[in-house]
Amino acid sequence: MIADGKVFLSTRTGSPPEIRGFDLISGEPAWTADLGGVESLDPLTYHDGRIYLQGSQDRRTDLLWALDAENGGVIWEKLTADGLG
């Protein structure tokens, strides 16, 4: 995903999955957000300087995050023990 002069990528597999921001022009890494403990991540969404994403720790536990697109900091996190749907 591209926004605000950066490229945002999620590594959906690996241990643990991460979100990464890169400078759009130079390709240099800008930040990495370690969301610790998640097994998978869904595609990213961007709006008004924030990155929104959903991930899961297991089949019954979903998490939602809002990250600051400038530095990858967590703005808020929501745990839903029973899943979202």
N, C-alpha and C positions, 0 to 999 in steps of 0.2 A: 504494500500500500504506500502511496506517495502523498505527502501533505507537508505544508510549512517548511519546504526546503530539505526534507528528510525522507528517507526510505525506511519503512518499518516492516520488519519480518518476524514471524514466529517460527520457532523450531517446534513442531508438533510432536516430534518423537525425541527420545534421548532422556537423559536422566540428570536433572529434571528439564522439562521444556523451558525455553526462555523467549522473551521478546527482546528484539534488538533494534536500535535506531542508528542509521548511518547518514552522513552528510550526502545530500543528493548530488552535489557537484564533484567533490573529491573522493567519495566512497569511503572516507575514513569513519571508523566506528565512533558514534557519539555517546552511546550508553547501552547498557544491558540490564534488563529487569529480570531477576530470578524470582519466580513465583512459587518456588519451593513446594514440594509435595504433590504437585498435580501430575496426572498421568497423561493427559491430552489437553490440547487447546483448540478451540474453534477459530475460524478466520477473524481478523481484526476489523474494527469499525472505528472511524475517526469523525469527530465533530468538535468544532470550536476549541481546539488546543488539547483535546483529550482523546485517548485511545481507549476503546471499550472492548472487552473480550470476556469470553466464557470458557471455563475449563472444568475438568472433573478429576476428583481424587479416586473415585471408584464409580461403579454403576449407579450408586444411590446418592452421591454427594456432588453437587454442582457448586461452582464458585463464579462470581461475577466481579470484575475489576474495572476501575477507571484509573488510567495512568496519565501522568503529565507528559505530553508529547515532547516537551522541551528537554526533560532530563530523565524520563522513565520512572519517576517517583510515583508511588501508589497514592492516589487521592482518596479512594475508598475501595473497600472489599466487602462482598456480601457472600456469606456461606448459607447454602440452602440444603439442609440435611436430608430432605426428602426428594431432592431433585426439583427440576423446574416444571416438569410436565407430568 
